């Protein structure tokens, strides 16, 4: 699939003071509230300018302000994890491996959502070459069985997601944002690939007791909260056999936001 021309955010991010990964560890959100937002790259430029003016800092790793991520989602043959989400099951899980491309670090991650809407994540380190499968790693297989409802033989590669992430932190260290751009998907069951073109998915994690300047910035730019899962959107776009009616509404919202139709190869 041809790569589209994306906006460069280098100059926008250079206006912000940096924060290191070590300093980020002090951002402890004891009464955390998470919310996702959807926008496009052109609008994001305005958000970044306002964030810089409000004193937000940008995470710098390996000397860079934007970090490439690569994730591999695993699922059952019947797409149990996808359908648990589609069917609004309150308690659900997702299993993935994730690589921080610049550092080469890789992890097996288990995300669990409880019936109060809270999400927790557990992870264990993996050799990079086991991103696509960890059946030969007894420690990782045992970790999966211990912390999830699934065992390694029940799962297979389902969807690869790749994106570039910007992470911002507010001056009082009471909230952080992850801003994902250049999202791409590859489905290992159907062989289909697609991108979200210039769509941007933002996740705001904040201390529920503290005022959020970023919510005010979003309001100024008419950015509204939206519930969206990268895994579920990726499956909806790349697997025509998946029953994904509820998520097609999300796809239309993305298309409206970017003013283009999403295409799949």
C-alpha positions as YAML, in Angstrom:
chain: A
units: angstrom
residues:
- id: 1
  name: UNK
  ca: [0.00, 0.00, 0.00]
- id: 2
  name: UNK
  ca: [1.56, 3.36, -1.01]
- id: 3
  name: UNK
  ca: [2.60, 5.58, 1.88]
- id: 4
  name: UNK
  ca: [0.77, 8.90, 2.01]
- id: 5
  name: UNK
  ca: [2.53, 12.18, 2.75]
- id: 6
  name: UNK
  ca: [2.26, 12.89, 6.47]
- id: 7
  name: UNK
  ca: [2.69, 16.18, 8.30]
- id: 8
  name: UNK
  ca: [6.01, 16.54, 10.12]
- id: 9
  name: UNK
  ca: [5.63, 17.54, 13.77]
- id: 10
  name: UNK
  ca: [9.36, 18.08, 14.40]
- id: 11
  name: UNK
  ca: [9.17, 21.87, 14.70]
- id: 12
  name: UNK
  ca: [6.03, 21.70, 16.86]
- id: 13
  name: UNK
  ca: [7.67, 19.28, 19.29]
- id: 14
  name: UNK
  ca: [10.91, 21.26, 19.37]
- id: 15
  name: UNK
  ca: [8.92, 24.07, 21.04]
- id: 16
  name: UNK
  ca: [8.34, 21.87, 24.11]
- id: 17
  name: UNK
  ca: [10.64, 21.19, 27.02]
- id: 18
  name: UNK
  ca: [11.76, 17.54, 27.13]
- id: 19
  name: UNK
  ca: [11.05, 15.00, 29.84]
- id: 20
  name: UNK
  ca: [13.03, 11.78, 30.27]
- id: 21
  name: UNK
  ca: [11.71, 8.28, 30.83]
- id: 22
  name: UNK
  ca: [13.10, 8.38, 34.38]
- id: 23
  name: UNK
  ca: [11.18, 11.59, 35.12]
- id: 24
  name: UNK
  ca: [8.06, 10.05, 33.58]
- id: 25
  name: UNK
  ca: [8.10, 7.36, 36.27]
- id: 26
  name: UNK
  ca: [7.19, 10.04, 38.80]
- id: 27
  name: UNK
  ca: [3.85, 10.62, 37.04]
- id: 28
  name: UNK
  ca: [1.77, 8.52, 39.42]
- id: 29
  name: UNK
  ca: [-1.93, 8.72, 38.66]
- id: 30
  name: UNK
  ca: [-3.53, 7.19, 41.76]
- id: 31
  name: UNK
  ca: [-7.12, 8.04, 40.79]
- id: 32
  name: UNK
  ca: [-6.64, 7.57, 37.06]
- id: 33
  name: UNK
  ca: [-9.23, 8.39, 34.42]
- id: 34
  name: UNK
  ca: [-8.58, 7.33, 30.82]
- id: 35
  name: UNK
  ca: [-10.25, 8.76, 27.73]
- id: 36
  name: UNK
  ca: [-9.56, 8.47, 24.00]
- id: 37
  name: UNK
  ca: [-9.96, 11.16, 21.38]
- id: 38
  name: UNK
  ca: [-9.94, 11.15, 17.58]
- id: 39
  name: UNK
  ca: [-8.59, 13.87, 15.31]
- id: 40
  name: UNK
  ca: [-6.45, 14.41, 12.21]
- id: 41
  name: UNK
  ca: [-2.89, 15.56, 11.63]
- id: 42
  name: UNK
  ca: [-3.80, 19.12, 10.61]
- id: 43
  name: UNK
  ca: [-5.78, 19.66, 13.83]
- id: 44
  name: UNK
  ca: [-3.04, 18.03, 15.88]
- id: 45
  name: UNK
  ca: [-0.63, 20.80, 14.88]
- id: 46
  name: UNK
  ca: [-2.88, 23.34, 16.62]
- id: 47
  name: UNK
  ca: [-3.20, 21.09, 19.67]
- id: 48
  name: UNK
  ca: [0.60, 20.79, 19.95]
- id: 49
  name: UNK
  ca: [1.03, 24.57, 19.68]
- id: 50
  name: UNK
  ca: [-1.48, 25.13, 22.50]
- id: 51
  name: UNK
  ca: [0.09, 22.35, 24.56]
- id: 52
  name: UNK
  ca: [3.52, 23.99, 24.24]
- id: 53
  name: UNK
  ca: [2.05, 27.33, 25.34]
- id: 54
  name: UNK
  ca: [0.47, 25.60, 28.36]
- id: 55
  name: UNK
  ca: [3.85, 24.16, 29.43]
- id: 56
  name: UNK
  ca: [3.40, 20.55, 28.39]
- id: 57
  name: UNK
  ca: [6.61, 18.56, 28.06]
- id: 58
  name: UNK
  ca: [7.41, 15.90, 25.47]
- id: 59
  name: UNK
  ca: [9.00, 12.53, 26.22]
- id: 60
  name: UNK
  ca: [12.42, 12.14, 24.61]
- id: 61
  name: UNK
  ca: [13.85, 8.64, 24.14]
- id: 62
  name: UNK
  ca: [17.09, 7.85, 22.33]
- id: 63
  name: UNK
  ca: [17.23, 11.59, 21.50]
- id: 64
  name: UNK
  ca: [13.93, 11.50, 19.59]
- id: 65
  name: UNK
  ca: [10.53, 13.03, 20.33]
- id: 66
  name: UNK
  ca: [8.56, 10.55, 18.20]
- id: 67
  name: UNK
  ca: [8.86, 6.81, 18.75]
- id: 68
  name: UNK
  ca: [7.87, 3.98, 16.36]
- id: 69
  name: UNK
  ca: [5.92, 1.07, 17.90]
- id: 70
  name: UNK
  ca: [5.09, -2.35, 16.46]
- id: 71
  name: UNK
  ca: [2.45, -4.59, 18.06]
- id: 72
  name: UNK
  ca: [1.30, -8.10, 17.22]
- id: 73
  name: UNK
  ca: [-2.15, -9.09, 18.51]
- id: 74
  name: UNK
  ca: [-3.00, -12.74, 19.11]
- id: 75
  name: UNK
  ca: [-6.49, -14.23, 19.14]
- id: 76
  name: UNK
  ca: [-8.33, -17.55, 19.04]
- id: 77
  name: UNK
  ca: [-9.44, -19.10, 15.71]
- id: 78
  name: UNK
  ca: [-12.93, -17.73, 16.42]
- id: 79
  name: UNK
  ca: [-11.63, -14.24, 17.29]
- id: 80
  name: UNK
  ca: [-12.80, -14.55, 20.90]
- id: 81
  name: UNK
  ca: [-11.08, -11.35, 22.04]
- id: 82
  name: UNK
  ca: [-12.45, -9.34, 19.14]
- id: 83
  name: UNK
  ca: [-16.01, -10.56, 19.71]
- id: 84
  name: UNK
  ca: [-15.83, -10.06, 23.48]
- id: 85
  name: UNK
  ca: [-15.23, -6.39, 22.75]
- id: 86
  name: UNK
  ca: [-17.79, -6.19, 19.93]
- id: 87
  name: UNK
  ca: [-20.45, -7.84, 22.10]
- id: 88
  name: UNK
  ca: [-19.78, -5.42, 24.97]
- id: 89
  name: UNK
  ca: [-18.51, -8.00, 27.40]
- id: 90
  name: UNK
  ca: [-17.48, -5.90, 30.40]
- id: 91
  name: UNK
  ca: [-14.62, -8.13, 31.55]
- id: 92
  name: UNK
  ca: [-12.30, -8.89, 28.65]
- id: 93
  name: UNK
  ca: [-8.68, -9.33, 27.68]
- id: 94
  name: UNK
  ca: [-6.30, -8.71, 24.81]
- id: 95
  name: UNK
  ca: [-2.98, -10.47, 24.27]
- id: 96
  name: UNK
  ca: [-0.20, -8.91, 22.24]
- id: 97
  name: UNK
  ca: [3.53, -8.61, 21.82]
- id: 98
  name: UNK
  ca: [4.95, -5.13, 21.50]
- id: 99
  name: UNK
  ca: [8.28, -3.85, 20.23]
- id: 100
  name: UNK
  ca: [9.71, -0.43, 20.96]
- id: 101
  name: UNK
  ca: [11.41, -0.21, 17.59]
- id: 102
  name: UNK
  ca: [14.10, 2.32, 18.45]
- id: 103
  name: UNK
  ca: [15.39, 0.50, 21.54]
- id: 104
  name: UNK
  ca: [14.65, -3.02, 20.27]
- id: 105
  name: UNK
  ca: [12.91, -3.96, 23.53]
- id: 106
  name: UNK
  ca: [10.01, -6.39, 23.18]
- id: 107
  name: UNK
  ca: [7.35, -7.63, 25.61]
- id: 108
  name: UNK
  ca: [4.43, -10.01, 25.90]
- id: 109
  name: UNK
  ca: [1.54, -7.92, 27.23]
- id: 110
  name: UNK
  ca: [-1.83, -8.93, 28.67]
- id: 111
  name: UNK
  ca: [-4.43, -6.18, 28.90]
- id: 112
  name: UNK
  ca: [-7.48, -6.76, 31.07]
- id: 113
  name: UNK
  ca: [-10.57, -4.57, 31.43]
- id: 114
  name: UNK
  ca: [-12.74, -5.09, 34.51]
- id: 115
  name: UNK
  ca: [-16.46, -4.50, 34.99]
- id: 116
  name: UNK
  ca: [-15.76, -0.98, 36.30]
- id: 117
  name: UNK
  ca: [-14.16, 0.06, 33.01]
- id: 118
  name: UNK
  ca: [-10.63, 0.05, 34.44]
- id: 119
  name: UNK
  ca: [-7.80, -1.34, 32.34]
- id: 120
  name: UNK
  ca: [-4.71, -3.02, 33.78]
- id: 121
  name: UNK
  ca: [-1.67, -4.31, 31.92]
- id: 122
  name: UNK
  ca: [0.85, -6.99, 32.83]
- id: 123
  name: UNK
  ca: [3.93, -7.74, 30.76]
- id: 124
  name: UNK
  ca: [7.09, -9.80, 30.57]
- id: 125
  name: UNK
  ca: [10.17, -9.22, 28.44]
- id: 126
  name: UNK
  ca: [10.71, -11.22, 25.25]
- id: 127
  name: UNK
  ca: [13.60, -11.64, 22.83]
- id: 128
  name: UNK
  ca: [12.87, -9.49, 19.78]
- id: 129
  name: UNK
  ca: [12.80, -12.54, 17.49]
- id: 130
  name: UNK
  ca: [9.78, -13.89, 19.44]
- id: 131
  name: UNK
  ca: [7.50, -10.96, 18.52]
- id: 132
  name: UNK
  ca: [5.67, -13.17, 16.01]
- id: 133
  name: UNK
  ca: [5.37, -16.17, 18.33]
- id: 134
  name: UNK
  ca: [6.67, -17.24, 21.70]
- id: 135
  name: UNK
  ca: [5.82, -20.97, 21.76]
- id: 136
  name: UNK
  ca: [9.47, -21.81, 22.37]
- id: 137
  name: UNK
  ca: [9.64, -19.62, 25.48]
- id: 138
  name: UNK
  ca: [8.43, -21.63, 28.52]
- id: 139
  name: UNK
  ca: [8.60, -18.61, 30.84]
- id: 140
  name: UNK
  ca: [6.42, -16.48, 28.54]
- id: 141
  name: UNK
  ca: [3.93, -19.33, 28.00]
- id: 142
  name: UNK
  ca: [3.64, -19.85, 31.77]
- id: 143
  name: UNK
  ca: [3.21, -16.11, 32.29]
- id: 144
  name: UNK
  ca: [0.36, -16.04, 29.76]
- id: 145
  name: UNK
  ca: [-1.38, -19.00, 31.39]
- id: 146
  name: UNK
  ca: [-0.98, -17.44, 34.82]
- id: 147
  name: UNK
  ca: [-2.31, -13.99, 33.95]
- id: 148
  name: UNK
  ca: [-4.91, -14.65, 31.25]
- id: 149
  name: UNK
  ca: [-7.74, -16.99, 30.32]
- id: 150
  name: UNK
  ca: [-5.73, -18.33, 27.39]
- id: 151
  name: UNK
  ca: [-2.79, -20.64, 26.78]
- id: 152
  name: UNK
  ca: [-0.29, -20.22, 23.96]
- id: 153
  name: UNK
  ca: [-1.57, -23.17, 21.82]
- id: 154
  name: UNK
  ca: [-5.06, -21.57, 21.72]
- id: 155
  name: UNK
  ca: [-3.76, -18.40, 20.07]
- id: 156
  name: UNK
  ca: [-2.34, -17.38, 16.70]
- id: 157
  name: UNK
  ca: [-1.16, -14.14, 15.13]
- id: 158
  name: UNK
  ca: [-4.19, -12.07, 14.25]
- id: 159
  name: UNK
  ca: [-3.27, -8.46, 13.49]
- id: 160
  name: UNK
  ca: [-0.10, -6.37, 13.36]
- id: 161
  name: UNK
  ca: [-0.42, -2.69, 14.19]
- id: 162
  name: UNK
  ca: [2.38, -0.18, 13.66]
- id: 163
  name: UNK
  ca: [2.31, 3.52, 14.52]
- id: 164
  name: UNK
  ca: [4.39, 6.47, 15.65]
- id: 165
  name: UNK
  ca: [3.79, 7.75, 19.19]
- id: 166
  name: UNK
  ca: [4.26, 11.15, 20.81]
- id: 167
  name: UNK
  ca: [3.96, 11.28, 24.62]
- id: 168
  name: UNK
  ca: [3.20, 14.53, 26.47]
- id: 169
  name: UNK
  ca: [3.12, 15.30, 30.20]
- id: 170
  name: UNK
  ca: [1.56, 18.37, 31.84]
- id: 171
  name: UNK
  ca: [3.65, 20.71, 34.03]
- id: 172
  name: UNK
  ca: [2.21, 19.44, 37.32]
- id: 173
  name: UNK
  ca: [2.73, 15.78, 36.32]
- id: 174
  name: UNK
  ca: [-0.93, 14.93, 36.87]
- id: 175
  name: UNK
  ca: [-1.69, 13.78, 33.34]
- id: 176
  name: UNK
  ca: [-0.03, 12.28, 30.30]
- id: 177
  name: UNK
  ca: [-1.09, 11.85, 26.71]
- id: 178
  name: UNK
  ca: [-0.14, 9.31, 24.09]
- id: 179
  name: UNK
  ca: [-0.66, 10.56, 20.53]
- id: 180
  name: UNK
  ca: [-0.58, 7.84, 17.86]
- id: 181
  name: UNK
  ca: [-0.10, 8.77, 14.20]
- id: 182
  name: UNK
  ca: [0.66, 6.92, 10.94]
- id: 183
  name: UNK
  ca: [-1.37, 3.87, 12.01]
- id: 184
  name: UNK
  ca: [-1.00, 0.79, 9.81]
- id: 185
  name: UNK
  ca: [-2.57, -2.68, 10.02]
- id: 186
  name: UNK
  ca: [-1.75, -6.11, 8.57]
- id: 187
  name: UNK
  ca: [-4.14, -9.02, 9.04]
- id: 188
  name: UNK
  ca: [-2.40, -12.42, 9.17]
- id: 189
  name: UNK
  ca: [-5.62, -14.37, 8.65]
- id: 190
  name: UNK
  ca: [-6.75, -12.59, 5.47]
- id: 191
  name: UNK
  ca: [-3.48, -11.13, 4.18]
- id: 192
  name: UNK
  ca: [-5.12, -7.70, 3.88]
- id: 193
  name: UNK
  ca: [-3.44, -4.42, 4.81]
- id: 194
  name: UNK
  ca: [-4.65, -0.88, 5.42]
- id: 195
  name: UNK
  ca: [-3.79, 2.41, 7.10]
- id: 196
  name: UNK
  ca: [-5.77, 5.08, 8.96]
- id: 197
  name: UNK
  ca: [-4.15, 7.66, 6.64]
- id: 198
  name: UNK
  ca: [-3.84, 10.94, 8.59]
- id: 199
  name: UNK
  ca: [-6.12, 9.95, 11.49]
- id: 200
  name: UNK
  ca: [-4.72, 10.50, 14.98]
- id: 201
  name: UNK
  ca: [-5.76, 8.58, 18.11]
- id: 202
  name: UNK
  ca: [-5.03, 10.30, 21.42]
- id: 203
  name: UNK
  ca: [-5.32, 8.74, 24.87]
- id: 204
  name: UNK
  ca: [-5.46, 11.01, 27.90]
- id: 205
  name: UNK
  ca: [-4.57, 9.52, 31.27]
- id: 206
  name: UNK
  ca: [-5.22, 11.91, 34.12]
- id: 207
  name: UNK
  ca: [-5.56, 12.13, 37.88]
- id: 208
  name: UNK
  ca: [-9.32, 12.41, 38.34]
- id: 209
  name: UNK
  ca: [-8.86, 14.92, 41.16]
- id: 210
  name: UNK
  ca: [-6.84, 17.41, 39.08]
- id: 211
  name: UNK
  ca: [-7.95, 19.98, 36.53]
- id: 212
  name: UNK
  ca: [-7.01, 19.10, 32.95]
- id: 213
  name: UNK
  ca: [-5.80, 21.92, 30.71]
- id: 214
  name: UNK
  ca: [-5.73, 19.46, 27.81]
- id: 215
  name: UNK
  ca: [-9.48, 18.90, 27.96]
- id: 216
  name: UNK
  ca: [-9.88, 22.64, 27.47]
- id: 217
  name: UNK
  ca: [-7.51, 22.52, 24.48]
- id: 218
  name: UNK
  ca: [-9.50, 19.67, 22.97]
- id: 219
  name: UNK
  ca: [-12.70, 21.67, 23.43]
- id: 220
  name: UNK
  ca: [-11.15, 24.65, 21.62]
- id: 221
  name: UNK
  ca: [-10.28, 22.40, 18.66]
- id: 222
  name: UNK
  ca: [-13.66, 20.62, 18.72]
- id: 223
  name: UNK
  ca: [-12.10, 17.27, 19.51]
- id: 224
  name: UNK
  ca: [-14.54, 14.99, 21.28]
- id: 225
  name: UNK
  ca: [-13.95, 11.79, 23.25]
- id: 226
  name: UNK
  ca: [-14.53, 8.52, 21.41]
- id: 227
  name: UNK
  ca: [-14.28, 4.87, 22.42]
- id: 228
  name: UNK
  ca: [-12.01, 3.21, 19.90]
- id: 229
  name: UNK
  ca: [-9.81, 0.10, 19.90]
- id: 230
  name: UNK
  ca: [-6.96, -0.07, 17.39]
- id: 231
  name: UNK
  ca: [-7.22, -3.87, 17.33]
- id: 232
  name: UNK
  ca: [-10.97, -3.89, 16.67]
- id: 233
  name: UNK
  ca: [-10.77, -1.16, 14.02]
- id: 234
  name: UNK
  ca: [-7.94, -3.05, 12.31]
- id: 235
  name: UNK
  ca: [-9.94, -6.30, 12.21]
- id: 236
  name: UNK
  ca: [-13.05, -4.48, 10.96]
- id: 237
  name: UNK
  ca: [-11.11, -2.94, 8.07]
- id: 238
  name: UNK
  ca: [-9.17, -6.06, 7.04]
- id: 239
  name: UNK
  ca: [-11.54, -8.99, 7.65]
- id: 240
  name: UNK
  ca: [-14.78, -8.81, 5.65]
- id: 241
  name: UNK
  ca: [-15.98, -12.05, 7.28]
- id: 242
  name: UNK
  ca: [-15.86, -10.63, 10.81]
- id: 243
  name: UNK
  ca: [-19.24, -9.55, 12.15]
- id: 244
  name: UNK
  ca: [-18.29, -6.02, 13.09]
- id: 245
  name: UNK
  ca: [-21.41, -3.89, 12.71]
- id: 246
  name: UNK
  ca: [-20.82, -1.90, 15.89]
- id: 247
  name: UNK
  ca: [-17.27, -1.00, 14.87]
- id: 248
  name: UNK
  ca: [-18.28, 0.12, 11.37]
- id: 249
  name: UNK
  ca: [-19.79, 3.18, 13.06]
- id: 250
  name: UNK
  ca: [-16.29, 3.94, 14.40]
- id: 251
  name: UNK
  ca: [-14.81, 3.51, 10.91]
- id: 252
  name: UNK
  ca: [-17.29, 6.06, 9.55]
- id: 253
  name: UNK
  ca: [-16.34, 8.45, 12.36]
- id: 254
  name: UNK
  ca: [-12.67, 8.13, 11.35]
- id: 255
  name: UNK
  ca: [-13.52, 8.73, 7.69]
- id: 256
  name: UNK
  ca: [-15.52, 11.83, 8.64]
- id: 257
  name: UNK
  ca: [-12.63, 13.12, 10.75]
- id: 258
  name: UNK
  ca: [-10.07, 12.79, 7.95]
- id: 259
  name: UNK
  ca: [-12.46, 13.60, 5.10]
- id: 260
  name: UNK
  ca: [-11.46, 10.49, 3.15]
- id: 261
  name: UNK
  ca: [-12.58, 6.90, 2.69]
- id: 262
  name: UNK
  ca: [-10.33, 4.25, 4.19]
- id: 263
  name: UNK
  ca: [-9.07, 1.70, 1.67]
- id: 264
  name: UNK
  ca: [-7.93, -1.88, 2.15]
- id: 265
  name: UNK
  ca: [-5.63, -4.01, -0.02]
...
